[in-house]
Amino acid sequence: MDRSETAQIQQKLESTISQIGPMVVAFSGGVDSSLLAVAAHQVLGDEMIAVTANSASLATGELEQCEQLAADWSLPWQAVTTDEMTDERYVANNTDRCFWCKSALMDQLEPIATGRAATVTLGVNVDDLGDHRPGQTAAAERGAQFPLVNAGLTKSDVRSLAKTMGLPIWDRPAMPCLSSRLPYGTEVSLPLLSRIDRAESVLRSLGFDDVRVRHYGDTARIEVPSNRMGQAIEVAQLVVEKVSAVGYKYVTLDLAGLRSGNLNDGHVADSPVAVGHATNGSSQ
């Protein structure tokens, strides 16, 4: 994308933000919400605020990351605590789980928006519209808007513009909530979320920043990008040791590679290729 195209995209986004006016940005620290928050601050100044949900399904360090980014960019910021874990419809983890999660988020964001005469906005881009994302429906039904979509920005546009604007997270991998690692029908619980979080943390400590640990009972199915597969195999013994230490009996590597949101299309590997079997692991 050349400079003139980037300038046009930025102008469209700024115009969209200006038309919406004062806003509360749901801020996860990912590239989409970061671009939206920074652009909104440039256009609206203190008539915007970035708000991060402190949730049980938030990976370790993410809340602190959001706070630091907001400080680095001089954004008005606050954290709120959501209570989706008290909603049996969320805990049941059916295909509408994200609807109830976003409803819990809107419960926290709406009073802030009302107090500021503002609109709740989410960092949804055009490419997100093609996936199964009932959370978007929940937010839209309650009046939230999606400025990146309104301005016609794709994920590629978002990353290009974020890079041009000097945002260091422009190429940061997506960090969906930990509950997305559970196959639909597996109930969400704090112990399971903690186990997944610890498993992914140790993998990131080994240099795998873009990683998913899909939870299947006593099996951890690891997904890394296809171009990192060889590196994962090279350290297979260490991966098995560290992931089994958090409570998994079997540690497997998905040879299809990382596919964000792949549980949405019902894809489940019947016979994941094992990296190793931890004889001293426990399933629960």
Backbone hydrogen bonds in HBPLUS format (Angstrom, degrees):
<---DONOR---> <-ACCEPTOR-->    atom                        ^
c    i                          cat <-CA-CA->   ^        H-A-AA   ^      H-
h    n   atom  resd res      DA  || num        DHA   H-A  angle D-A-AA Bond
n    s   type  num  typ     dist DA aas  dist angle  dist       angle   num
A0006-THR N   A0002-ASP O   3.05 MM   4  6.35 161.0  2.09 155.0 160.8     1
A0007-ALA N   A0003-ARG O   2.91 MM   4  6.12 154.4  1.98 146.0 153.3     2
A0008-GLN N   A0004-SER O   2.99 MM   4  6.23 150.1  2.08 142.6 150.3     3
A0009-ILE N   A0005-GLU O   3.00 MM   4  6.30 156.9  2.06 148.9 154.8     4
A0010-GLN N   A0006-THR O   2.92 MM   4  6.18 161.8  1.96 151.5 156.4     5
A0011-GLN N   A0007-ALA O   2.93 MM   4  6.10 154.4  2.00 143.9 151.1     6
A0012-LYS N   A0008-GLN O   2.97 MM   4  6.21 156.2  2.02 147.4 153.4     7
A0013-LEU N   A0009-ILE O   2.99 MM   4  6.26 159.0  2.03 150.7 156.2     8
A0014-GLU N   A0010-GLN O   2.90 MM   4  6.09 166.1  1.92 152.4 156.4     9
A0015-SER N   A0011-GLN O   2.90 MM   4  6.02 154.1  1.97 146.1 153.4    10
A0016-THR N   A0012-LYS O   2.98 MM   4  6.16 156.1  2.04 144.8 151.1    11
A0017-ILE N   A0013-LEU O   2.94 MM   4  6.20 161.8  1.97 154.2 158.7    12
A0018-SER N   A0014-GLU O   2.94 MM   4  6.10 158.3  1.99 144.6 150.7    13
A0019-GLN N   A0015-SER O   3.00 MM   4  6.24 151.0  2.09 145.6 153.0    14
A0020-ILE N   A0016-THR O   3.08 MM   4  6.40 149.5  2.18 146.6 154.6    15
A0021-GLY N   A0017-ILE O   2.93 MM   4  6.16 164.7  1.95 156.1 160.2    16
A0119-THR N   A0022-PRO O   2.92 MM  97  6.35 151.6  2.00 134.5 138.8    17
A0023-MET N   A0047-GLU O   3.17 MM  24  6.74 137.0  2.36 138.3 150.8    18
A0049-ILE N   A0023-MET O   3.11 MM  26  6.70 140.6  2.27 149.9 160.7    19
A0024-VAL N   A0119-THR O   2.83 MM  95  5.95 157.4  1.88 137.7 142.1    20
A0121-THR N   A0024-VAL O   2.79 MM  97  5.98 160.9  1.83 162.9 159.7    21
A0025-VAL N   A0049-ILE O   2.85 MM  24  6.15 159.1  1.90 152.9 159.5    22
A0051-VAL N   A0025-VAL O   2.86 MM  26  6.06 167.6  1.88 165.6 165.3    23
A0026-ALA N   A0121-THR O   2.99 MM  95  6.29 169.4  2.00 172.0 173.0    24
A0027-PHE N   A0051-VAL O   2.81 MM  24  5.34 166.3  1.83 136.1 140.0    25
A0034-SER N   A0030-GLY O   2.95 MM   4  5.88 147.8  2.06 148.7 158.8    26
A0035-LEU N   A0031-VAL O   2.96 MM   4  5.96 163.4  1.99 143.7 147.9    27
A0036-LEU N   A0032-ASP O   3.06 MM   4  6.30 166.3  2.08 150.3 154.4    28
A0037-ALA N   A0033-SER O   2.89 MM   4  5.94 158.9  1.94 140.2 146.4    29
A0038-VAL N   A0034-SER O   2.92 MM   4  6.08 170.4  1.93 155.7 158.1    30
A0039-ALA N   A0035-LEU O   2.92 MM   4  5.97 167.2  1.94 152.6 156.9    31
A0040-ALA N   A0036-LEU O   2.84 MM   4  5.88 156.4  1.90 145.6 153.0    32
A0041-HIS N   A0037-ALA O   2.94 MM   4  6.13 151.8  2.02 143.9 151.4    33
A0042-GLN N   A0038-VAL O   2.99 MM   4  6.26 151.7  2.07 146.7 154.3    34
A0043-VAL N   A0039-ALA O   3.05 MM   4  6.30 148.3  2.16 145.5 153.7    35
A0044-LEU N   A0040-ALA O   2.68 MM   4  5.63 166.7  1.70 154.8 159.7    36
A0045-GLY N   A0041-HIS O   2.79 MM   4  4.55 141.7  1.94 120.0 127.8    37
A0047-GLU N   A0044-LEU O   3.17 MM   3  5.26 160.1  2.21 119.4 123.4    38
A0050-ALA N   A0076-PRO O   2.86 MM  26  6.12 174.6  1.86 152.7 150.9    39
A0078-GLN N   A0050-ALA O   3.05 MM  28  6.62 142.1  2.20 154.4 164.9    40
A0052-THR N   A0078-GLN O   3.01 MM  26  6.47 155.3  2.07 150.7 157.9    41
A0080-VAL N   A0052-THR O   2.92 MM  28  6.26 155.0  1.99 155.2 159.0    42
A0054-ASN N   A0080-VAL O   2.62 MM  26  5.83 175.1  1.62 171.1 173.0    43
A0058-LEU N   A0055-SER O   3.12 MM   3  5.27 161.4  2.15 112.1 113.0    44
A0178-LEU N   A0057-SER O   2.90 MM 121  4.89 173.7  1.91 144.0 143.9    45
A0062-GLU N   A0059-ALA O   3.13 MM   3  5.78 166.3  2.15 139.2 141.5    46
A0065-GLN N   A0061-GLY O   2.95 MM   4  6.08 146.4  2.07 141.3 151.3    47
A0066-CYS N   A0062-GLU O   2.99 MM   4  6.27 156.0  2.05 148.7 153.7    48
A0067-GLU N   A0063-LEU O   3.05 MM   4  6.36 161.5  2.09 150.2 155.0    49
A0068-GLN N   A0064-GLU O   2.96 MM   4  6.15 157.0  2.02 146.9 153.0    50
A0069-LEU N   A0065-GLN O   2.92 MM   4  6.14 162.6  1.95 151.9 156.6    51
A0070-ALA N   A0066-CYS O   2.95 MM   4  6.11 164.9  1.97 152.7 156.8    52
A0071-ALA N   A0067-GLU O   3.06 MM   4  6.27 152.7  2.14 141.4 148.7    53
A0072-ASP N   A0068-GLN O   2.83 MM   4  6.09 158.8  1.88 151.7 158.0    54
A0073-TRP N   A0069-LEU O   2.93 MM   4  6.15 149.1  2.03 149.9 157.7    55
A0075-LEU N   A0070-ALA O   2.81 MM   5  4.85 160.4  1.84 146.4 148.9    56
A0074-SER N   A0071-ALA O   3.20 MM   3  4.91 159.2  2.25  97.8 103.9    57
A0086-THR N   A0083-ASP O   3.01 MM   3  5.77 167.3  2.03 123.5 127.7    58
A0087-ASP N   A0084-GLU O   2.95 MM   3  5.29 163.3  1.98 114.4 119.6    59
A0090-TYR N   A0087-ASP O   2.98 MM   3  5.43 132.8  2.21 110.2 122.0    60
A0091-VAL N   A0087-ASP O   3.04 MM   4  6.37 166.5  2.06 155.8 159.6    61
A0092-ALA N   A0088-GLU O   2.98 MM   4  5.92 147.1  2.09 136.9 144.2    62
A0093-ASN N   A0090-TYR O   3.02 MM   3  5.55 148.7  2.12 113.2 121.9    63
A0188-VAL N   A0091-VAL O   2.89 MM  97  4.80 156.6  1.94 137.5 144.0    64
A0185-GLY N   A0093-ASN O   2.72 MM  92  5.32 154.8  1.78 139.7 145.8    65
A0097-ARG N   A0094-ASN O   2.98 MM   3  5.53 154.6  2.04 129.6 128.2    66
A0099-PHE N   A0096-ASP O   2.90 MM   3  5.33 135.0  2.10 112.2 125.2    67
A0100-TRP N   A0097-ARG O   3.11 MM   3  5.55 119.5  2.50 107.1 119.6    68
A0101-CYS N   A0097-ARG O   3.08 MM   4  6.38 149.9  2.17 148.9 158.2    69
A0102-LYS N   A0098-CYS O   2.93 MM   4  6.03 168.0  1.94 147.6 150.2    70
A0103-SER N   A0099-PHE O   2.96 MM   4  6.13 142.9  2.10 138.1 149.3    71
A0104-ALA N   A0100-TRP O   3.06 MM   4  6.22 151.9  2.14 137.4 143.5    72
A0105-LEU N   A0101-CYS O   3.06 MM   4  6.44 148.3  2.16 142.6 151.9    73
A0106-MET N   A0102-LYS O   2.86 MM   4  6.10 159.6  1.90 148.6 153.6    74
A0107-ASP N   A0103-SER O   2.96 MM   4  6.22 142.1  2.10 142.1 152.6    75
A0108-GLN N   A0105-LEU O   2.98 MM   3  5.35 135.8  2.18 105.2 116.9    76
A0109-LEU N   A0105-LEU O   2.96 MM   4  6.27 151.9  2.04 148.9 158.0    77
A0110-GLU N   A0106-MET O   2.91 MM   4  5.61 165.9  1.93 146.7 149.3    78
A0113-ALA N   A0109-LEU O   2.93 MM   4  6.20 161.3  1.96 157.7 163.6    79
A0114-THR N   A0110-GLU O   2.80 MM   4  6.01 160.8  1.84 157.3 162.8    80
A0115-GLY N   A0111-PRO O   3.00 MM   4  6.12 159.7  2.04 143.3 148.3    81
A0116-ARG N   A0112-ILE O   3.17 MM   4  6.36 130.4  2.43 138.5 150.9    82
A0116-ARG N   A0113-ALA O   3.15 MM   3  5.16 136.4  2.35  96.3 108.4    83
A0118-ALA N   A0113-ALA O   2.80 MM   5  4.62 173.4  1.81 140.5 142.9    84
A0117-ALA N   A0114-THR O   3.23 MM   3  5.01 162.9  2.26 100.9 106.0    85
A0145-GLN N   A0120-VAL O   2.93 MM  25  6.43 155.8  1.99 153.3 159.2    86
A0122-LEU N   A0145-GLN O   3.06 MM  23  6.50 149.6  2.15 157.5 166.7    87
A0128-ASP N   A0125-ASN O   2.99 MM   3  5.49 139.9  2.15 112.0 123.1    88
A0126-VAL N   A0153-LEU O   2.91 MM  27  5.89 169.9  1.92 158.6 157.2    89
A0129-LEU N   A0126-VAL O   3.11 MM   3  5.62 153.8  2.18 112.4 119.7    90
A0130-GLY N   A0127-ASP O   3.45 MM   3  6.10 167.3  2.47 114.4 117.3    91
A0131-ASP N   A0128-ASP O   3.28 MM   3  5.80 172.0  2.28 118.0 120.4    92
A0136-GLN N   A0133-ARG O   3.06 MM   3  5.82 146.3  2.17 119.8 126.4    93
A0137-THR N   A0134-PRO O   3.05 MM   3  5.11 118.7  2.44  96.1 110.9    94
A0138-ALA N   A0134-PRO O   3.06 MM   4  6.45 157.6  2.11 151.8 157.4    95
A0139-ALA N   A0135-GLY O   3.01 MM   4  6.25 160.8  2.05 149.9 154.2    96
A0140-ALA N   A0136-GLN O   2.89 MM   4  6.04 166.8  1.90 151.1 155.3    97
A0141-GLU N   A0137-THR O   2.89 MM   4  5.97 159.1  1.93 152.1 157.4    98
A0142-ARG N   A0139-ALA O   3.06 MM   3  5.31 140.8  2.21 101.9 113.3    99
A0144-ALA N   A0139-ALA O   3.00 MM   5  5.26 160.4  2.04 144.3 138.0   100
A0143-GLY N   A0140-ALA O   3.00 MM   3  5.09 161.5  2.04 112.9 112.6   101
A0149-VAL N   A0146-PHE O   3.05 MM   3  5.47 123.9  2.38 110.8 124.2   102
A0150-ASN N   A0146-PHE O   2.98 MM   4  6.27 164.1  2.01 155.6 160.9   103
A0151-ALA N   A0147-PRO O   2.91 MM   4  6.06 142.9  2.05 143.2 152.2   104
A0153-LEU N   A0148-LEU O   2.87 MM   5  5.33 162.9  1.90 165.5 161.0   105
A0152-GLY N   A0149-VAL O   2.85 MM   3  4.89 154.4  1.92 104.4 113.0   106
A0158-VAL N   A0154-THR O   2.94 MM   4  6.23 157.3  1.99 150.5 156.7   107
A0159-ARG N   A0155-LYS O   3.00 MM   4  6.29 164.4  2.03 153.6 156.5   108
A0160-SER N   A0156-SER O   2.96 MM   4  6.12 163.2  1.99 150.0 155.1   109
A0161-LEU N   A0157-ASP O   2.89 MM   4  6.02 166.0  1.91 154.0 157.7   110
A0162-ALA N   A0158-VAL O   2.88 MM   4  5.98 159.7  1.92 148.6 155.1   111
A0163-LYS N   A0159-ARG O   2.95 MM   4  6.07 154.9  2.01 145.6 152.1   112
A0164-THR N   A0160-SER O   3.00 MM   4  6.23 159.4  2.04 145.8 151.5   113
A0165-MET N   A0161-LEU O   2.90 MM   4  6.10 147.8  2.00 146.8 155.6   114
A0167-LEU N   A0162-ALA O   2.94 MM   5  5.36 164.6  1.96 163.0 158.1   115
A0166-GLY N   A0163-LYS O   2.99 MM   3  5.09 156.7  2.05 104.4 111.2   116
A0170-TRP N   A0167-LEU O   3.10 MM   3  5.66 149.0  2.20 129.1 128.1   117
A0172-ARG N   A0169-ILE O   2.97 MM   3  4.92 169.9  1.98 114.2 115.4   118
A0180-SER N   A0177-CYS O   3.07 MM   3  5.78 155.1  2.13 117.2 123.9   119
A0181-ARG N   A0178-LEU O   3.04 MM   3  5.71 166.6  2.06 120.1 123.5   120
A0182-LEU N   A0179-SER O   3.10 MM   3  5.65 167.7  2.12 117.1 120.9   121
A0215-HIS N   A0181-ARG O   3.03 MM  34  5.98 159.8  2.07 141.3 147.2   122
A0186-THR N   A0183-PRO O   3.02 MM   3  5.82 163.4  2.05 147.8 150.0   123
A0193-LEU N   A0189-SER O   3.02 MM   4  6.28 166.8  2.03 157.5 161.4   124
A0194-SER N   A0190-LEU O   2.92 MM   4  6.00 157.6  1.97 151.3 157.6   125
A0195-ARG N   A0191-PRO O   2.98 MM   4  6.17 153.1  2.05 142.9 150.0   126
A0196-ILE N   A0192-LEU O   2.99 MM   4  6.25 167.3  2.01 155.9 158.4   127
A0197-ASP N   A0193-LEU O   2.92 MM   4  6.03 161.5  1.96 146.6 152.4   128
A0198-ARG N   A0194-SER O   2.93 MM   4  6.12 162.1  1.96 150.5 154.5   129
A0199-ALA N   A0195-ARG O   2.94 MM   4  6.15 156.4  1.99 148.4 155.2   130
A0200-GLU N   A0196-ILE O   2.91 MM   4  6.16 164.4  1.94 156.4 159.9   131
A0201-SER N   A0197-ASP O   2.91 MM   4  6.04 149.2  2.00 144.4 153.8   132
A0202-VAL N   A0198-ARG O   3.10 MM   4  6.33 156.2  2.16 146.7 150.9   133
A0203-LEU N   A0199-ALA O   3.23 MM   4  6.49 150.0  2.32 141.5 149.6   134
A0204-ARG N   A0200-GLU O   2.90 MM   4  6.15 153.5  1.97 148.7 155.8   135
A0205-SER N   A0201-SER O   2.98 MM   4  6.23 143.9  2.11 140.4 150.7   136
A0206-LEU N   A0203-LEU O   3.03 MM   3  5.08 141.8  2.18  96.9 108.4   137
A0208-PHE N   A0203-LEU O   3.16 MM   5  5.67 162.0  2.20 143.8 139.5   138
A0207-GLY N   A0204-ARG O   2.93 MM   3  5.04 160.4  1.97 107.8 112.2   139
A0212-ARG N   A0223-GLU O   3.02 MM  11  5.10 150.5  2.11 143.3 149.3   140
A0223-GLU N   A0212-ARG O   2.88 MM  11  5.10 161.6  1.91 153.9 156.1   141
A0214-ARG N   A0221-ARG O   2.83 MM   7  4.92 164.8  1.86 149.8 144.5   142
A0221-ARG N   A0214-ARG O   2.87 MM   7  4.92 175.0  1.87 152.1 152.7   143
A0216-TYR N   A0219-THR O   2.91 MM   3  5.00 163.0  1.94 166.2 163.2   144
A0219-THR N   A0216-TYR O   2.94 MM   3  5.00 156.8  1.99 117.8 124.3   145
A0249-LYS N   A0218-ASP O   2.92 MM  31  5.28 136.4  2.12 131.8 144.9   146
A0250-TYR N   A0218-ASP O   2.97 MM  32  6.25 169.1  1.98 157.8 158.5   147
A0220-ALA N   A0250-TYR O   2.92 MM  30  6.27 161.2  1.96 153.0 156.9   148
A0252-THR N   A0220-ALA O   2.87 MM  32  6.08 176.5  1.87 171.0 169.9   149
A0222-ILE N   A0252-THR O   2.83 MM  30  5.99 176.0  1.84 147.4 147.9   150
A0254-ASP N   A0222-ILE O   2.94 MM  32  5.95 177.2  1.94 164.0 163.7   151
A0258-LEU N   A0224-VAL O   2.90 MM  34  4.81 130.6  2.14 110.4 116.0   152
A0228-ARG N   A0225-PRO O   2.83 MM   3  5.42 163.2  1.85 122.5 128.0   153
A0229-MET N   A0226-SER O   3.22 MM   3  5.23 165.6  2.24 105.9 109.9   154
A0232-ALA N   A0228-ARG O   3.06 MM   4  6.38 152.4  2.14 151.7 159.9   155
A0233-ILE N   A0229-MET O   3.01 MM   4  6.34 154.0  2.08 152.2 159.2   156
A0234-GLU N   A0230-GLY O   2.98 MM   4  6.23 149.4  2.07 144.3 153.0   157
A0235-VAL N   A0231-GLN O   3.29 MM   4  6.57 142.3  2.44 142.1 149.7   158
A0236-ALA N   A0233-ILE O   3.13 MM   3  4.77 158.4  2.18 109.3 107.0   159
A0239-VAL N   A0235-VAL O   2.91 MM   4  6.16 158.3  1.96 157.2 164.5   160
A0240-VAL N   A0236-ALA O   2.87 MM   4  6.09 166.4  1.89 158.7 161.2   161
A0241-GLU N   A0237-GLN O   3.02 MM   4  6.21 162.0  2.06 144.0 149.2   162
A0242-LYS N   A0238-LEU O   2.96 MM   4  6.13 167.1  1.97 153.4 156.0   163
A0243-VAL N   A0239-VAL O   2.88 MM   4  5.92 168.2  1.90 156.9 160.7   164
A0244-SER N   A0240-VAL O   2.92 MM   4  5.74 157.6  1.97 143.9 150.9   165
A0245-ALA N   A0241-GLU O   3.23 MM   4  6.20 135.1  2.44 129.9 140.8   166
A0246-VAL N   A0243-VAL O   3.23 MM   3  5.62 155.0  2.30 106.6 113.4   167
A0247-GLY N   A0244-SER O   3.02 MM   3  5.33 161.2  2.06 109.6 115.6   168
A0278-ALA N   A0249-LYS O   2.97 MM  29  5.28 142.8  2.11 154.9 163.8   169
A0251-VAL N   A0276-GLY O   3.26 MM  25  5.59 169.1  2.28 155.4 155.6   170
A0275-VAL N   A0251-VAL O   3.12 MM  24  5.96 149.7  2.22 131.1 140.3   171
A0276-GLY N   A0251-VAL O   3.09 MM  25  5.59 156.3  2.14 168.9 164.2   172
A0253-LEU N   A0273-VAL O   2.97 MM  20  5.80 159.1  2.02 171.7 168.4   173
A0257-GLY N   A0254-ASP O   3.09 MM   3  5.79 165.7  2.12 118.6 123.1   174
A0262-ASN N   A0259-ARG O   3.06 MM   3  5.40 142.8  2.20 144.2 136.8   175
A0264-ASN N   A0261-GLY O   2.98 MM   3  5.62 159.0  2.02 119.5 126.2   176
A0265-ASP N   A0262-ASN O   3.36 MM   3  5.87 151.2  2.45 108.5 114.5   177
A0266-GLY N   A0263-LEU O   3.29 MM   3  5.28 161.8  2.32 105.1 107.0   178
A0281-GLY N   A0278-ALA O   3.22 MM   3  5.41 167.0  2.24 112.3 113.6   179
